[in-house]
Amino acid sequence: MKFRATLVELACMRQFSCIIHTLSKLSKTCVLRICDDRLYFIVPEDHSIPHRISVWCILHKNEFFNSYVMVGDGEKNEIFLEFSSDMLSSSLNSIKANSNVLSLKIKLTHKVAPCITLELALASATGSQICTHDVPVLIIPKKEWDDYKEPTITDYNVSIQMPGTKIVKNIVDKLRKISSKVTITATSRGTFSMLGKTTSASIEVHFKDLIVKKLRDAGLKQIPFYGCYENSFSFDDSLNIIHTYQISATSPSASVCVEIKKISQFLTCDSINASIMVCNIVADHMLHMSLSHNGFALNYYMMAVEE
């Protein structure tokens, strides 16, 4: 097995560092799946048997890496590694603090034990310096690869584009002071709300006129929905097609109650320059939050809890 990749653009290095920092807030350990065209960072949910994935993050090599070489195991030509996300995140701290980082090299090495070796080239008055970090890894055997398959959940009741991460994080942090749970609701009219309760009071925050990505009709079929409209049509510029919908006057909605701590941890991603954050709801069962930007996508799956 072989893996070697290099980043030389400071923006890409900082984005990579922010993604790893976010992953370290979500779990102490992480699985890295290395393919010939992308990297996957995977976090299984604690104590779930069989493994249930809580984090699924994809980085495309062409958007991040200036050079990328890998030789994997088996016909699939892949490598699976488990590592400490905290250790990898701390190894990248100097990227956030310095603007004199020239490059970041990531290699799979064997130093007494298998490691991910990070080599940071730093500019200095006398030339350049190399700072090396070794993060121990566990090689996951092929017989266990099926435990880390991508979640295939398509039965969402509503998928809605959320407000900016900083706004949502500010509200979640305030709700967290009064409650350990939050009820998330989205409607086909583009309304998104968060409800926190105590024994003596309830606080609910509403956002209106958001873009609805998908909703499910009465026949349990997913249909696309490109906006929040009073009328029953929308226009897709890319295809020059008018999509028609039958929107009920009662404005179908879906709600799910989850641990507010988990949402707060995920929203540490506000340091990531994501262009879109989408909330997908399976009513009373699951909340799936997704961040995407050029070259990467970060998905977080939270199971429902009792209100």
Residue, then its C-alpha position, 0 to 999 in steps of 0.5 A: m500500500k502507498f499513499r502520498a499527497t501534497l497541498v501547496e495553496l494556502a486556502c486549500m491547506r486552511q480548508f483541509s485543517c478546518i475540516i479536520h478540526t470539525l471532525s475532531k469535535l464530532s469524534k475522538t477517532c475517525v476512519l480514513r478511506i483512501c480512493d484513487d480520486r477522493l478521500y473519505f473521512i468516516v465516523p461510526e456512531d458510538h456503540s452501534i452494532p452493526h456500525r451506523i455512520s454518523v459522519w460522512c465527509i468527502l474530499h475530491k483530490n482535484e480540488f485540494f491536492n496538487s499531487y496525489v499518488m495511491v496504491g490500494d489493497g485488493e481489486k477496489n484499490e482502496i485503503f482504510l485507516e483508523f486514527s485519532s482525529d484530535m491528534l491529526s487536528s493538533s498536528l495542523n494547528s500551525i496552518k491556522a496560525n501562520s501564513n508562511v506555510l509553503s506546503l503540506k505533504i501527507k504520506l502513509t509511512h511505517k515508523v515502528a507502527p503504521c503512521i500518517t506522516l505530515e510534513l509542513a514546509l514553513a518559510s523562514a528568514t534562512g530559507s525553509q524549515i520542515c515540521t514533521h508530525d507522525v499520527p499512528v494509524l490502525i490498518i483496517p482489514k478488507k473483511e471489515w470494509d463493509d462496516y463503513k459503507e455510505p449511508t443510503i437514506t432517501d426517504y426524507n420528508v423535507s430537505i431545506q436549505m438552512p440559514g448561515t452557519k454562524i446565525v444558526k450556531n448563535i441560536v443553538d448555543k443560546l438554546r443549549k443553555i436552557s435545554s438538552k434537546v431541540t426540536i427541528t421543524a421544516t415545512s414545504r413553504g420554506t419555514f425552518s424552526m428550532l424549539g427548546k423547552t424547559t419545564s416552565a417555558s418554550i423558546e422557538v425561533h423561526f426562519k422564513d422564505l428558505i429554499v426547499k430542496k425536496l419534499r415527499d408527497a402523499g404517495l411517499k415519493q420524493i419530488p424536487f422543489y426549487g424554491c418557496y412559492e405561493n403559486s404551484f410552479s417553479f422555473d428551472d433556468s438550467l433546463n428551461i422547464i417549468h416544474t409544477y407541484q400540488i402544495s397543500a394549504t396546510s403546508p406539509s411539515a416534518s419534525v425531529c427532536v435531537e440532542i442539542k449538544k450534537i448540533s452545537q458540535f457540528l456547527t463548529c464547522d462555521s470556520i469552514n467556508a461552505s456555500i450551502m448547508v442543507c437540513n434533511i428530515v425523516a420525521d421523528h426518526m433522523l436529522h441529516m445536516s449537510l455542508s457542501h462547497n467546491g471539492f468537499a461535502l460534510n454529512y452529519y446524521m443524528m438519530a431522534v430522541e424522545e421529546 
